Amino acid sequence: MANVDRLNERRAREIVSQTLNAEVLHHDDNSQDSMFDALIRYKDGSCGALEIVGDHDESYLALVKALQKHGDSLTDARLNRGWIVYIEHDADVRAVRQRMPAQIVQMERLGCVCLDEAPGRTSALAESLRVVDVRSVDHISSGTIQLRPIGWSGVIQQAALGDWAISVLEQNKDVVEKLRRAEGVVDRHAFIWSTMGSDFSVQSLLEHGKSLDNQLPPELPTGIDVLWIAGSMTSQGVVYWTQSKGWVRAPWVHPPREALTT
């Protein structure tokens, strides 16, 4: 079965190609075991190997799948307003869909516009269902309830890009294994997409214009020569590290109004 060429892999190839002025081709077609994702063809005829991975938060991914399966929106004819329900990433979507609408109906009858104003029993139920906030909004059609994952936040501290990358690679050991097996290449590249669940300080460093001056060289395992770290949001860019250049910010930027999910 042919391997699916995912958007994050196509974008990674585009970034590497533009930055290195080289042709980068889809390589992993499942014709063999443990194939690396992409082949880099340099102008001098030599080749490099590229493996691409995303730093995923498993509970967030599970919630997204549950919302896709059971639905992230529902309607209730008893409601006169539109509502948003923010839920923790480990929430039971089915339980929220079954039990929260009646509580929101009661909130409307009492004139409450957010969970902070709700009766204690409603707040207790929300807490048990892993519901963080319930809020009336004007831009959603009356009678509609939308379920959304709680957003990400954190404290911005001095992050070590190299240490973070190593931790991601340790969780995805096949990246190093595939690159080590690559034959006929002059260098091996590991490309990591940060995501909404990645360390908040790392995400901040990927914002355009942030300085990389204090970043130490990564202690890369044998089998990786070049390290790439890319932000998945439009305000973020791409940085990479090589032995000769150190940390460098790549010129690539996201296409307008596009946010990449990996």
DATALIN-V460730 format. One record per residue. N is the residue number from 1. SS is DSSP state (h for helix, s for strand, l for the rest). D_LAST is the distance of its C-alpha to the last C-alpha in whole Angstrom. Layout:
n = <N:N>
ss = <SS:SS>
d_last = <D_LAST:D_LAST>
This chain:
n = <1:2:3:4:5:6:7:8:9:10:11:12:13:14:15:16:17:18:19:20:21:22:23:24:25:26:27:28:29:30:31:32:33:34:35:36:37:38:39:40:41:42:43:44:45:46:47:48:49:50:51:52:53:54:55:56:57:58:59:60:61:62:63:64:65:66:67:68:69:70:71:72:73:74:75:76:77:78:79:80:81:82:83:84:85:86:87:88:89:90:91:92:93:94:95:96:97:98:99:100:101:102:103:104:105:106:107:108:109:110:111:112:113:114:115:116:117:118:119:120:121:122:123:124:125:126:127:128:129:130:131:132:133:134:135:136:137:138:139:140:141:142:143:144:145:146:147:148:149:150:151:152:153:154:155:156:157:158:159:160:161:162:163:164:165:166:167:168:169:170:171:172:173:174:175:176:177:178:179:180:181:182:183:184:185:186:187:188:189:190:191:192:193:194:195:196:197:198:199:200:201:202:203:204:205:206:207:208:209:210:211:212:213:214:215:216:217:218:219:220:221:222:223:224:225:226:227:228:229:230:231:232:233:234:235:236:237:238:239:240:241:242:243:244:245:246:247:248:249:250:251:252:253:254:255:256:257:258:259:260:261:262>
ss = <l:l:l:l:l:l:h:h:h:h:h:h:h:h:h:h:h:h:h:h:l:l:s:s:s:s:l:l:l:l:l:l:l:l:l:l:l:s:s:s:s:l:l:l:l:l:s:s:s:s:s:s:s:s:l:l:l:h:h:h:h:h:h:h:h:h:h:h:h:h:l:l:s:s:s:l:l:l:l:l:l:s:s:s:s:s:s:l:l:l:l:l:h:h:h:h:h:h:h:h:h:h:h:h:h:h:h:h:h:l:l:l:l:s:h:h:h:l:l:h:h:h:h:h:h:h:h:h:l:l:s:s:s:s:s:s:s:l:l:l:l:l:l:s:s:s:s:s:s:l:l:l:l:l:l:l:l:l:l:l:h:h:h:h:h:h:h:h:h:h:h:l:l:h:h:h:h:h:h:h:h:l:l:l:l:l:s:s:s:s:s:s:s:l:l:l:l:l:l:h:h:h:h:h:h:l:s:l:l:l:l:l:l:l:l:l:l:l:l:l:l:l:l:l:l:s:s:s:s:s:l:l:l:l:l:s:l:s:s:s:s:s:l:l:l:s:s:s:s:l:l:l:l:l:l:l:l:l:l:l:l:l>
d_last = <21:19:16:13:12:9:8:6:9:11:10:11:14:15:15:17:19:20:21:23:25:24:23:19:19:17:19:18:19:20:24:24:23:20:20:18:15:17:20:21:25:27:30:32:31:30:26:23:20:17:14:10:9:6:8:8:11:12:14:12:10:14:15:12:13:17:17:16:19:21:21:20:23:27:30:33:36:38:36:37:34:30:28:25:24:22:21:20:17:19:22:23:22:25:27:26:27:30:32:30:32:35:35:34:37:39:37:38:42:42:41:38:35:32:32:34:37:37:39:39:39:36:34:35:33:30:30:30:27:25:25:25:26:28:29:31:29:31:28:28:30:33:33:29:27:23:21:18:16:18:17:16:19:21:23:23:25:25:22:22:19:21:21:18:16:19:18:14:16:18:16:15:18:17:16:20:21:20:21:24:25:24:28:29:27:28:25:22:18:16:12:10:7:9:7:10:11:12:16:17:19:17:15:18:19:16:18:20:23:23:25:24:28:28:25:27:26:24:25:23:24:26:24:22:23:21:18:15:13:11:10:8:11:14:16:15:15:15:17:19:22:24:28:30:28:26:24:23:21:20:21:18:17:14:16:18:16:13:10:7:4:0>
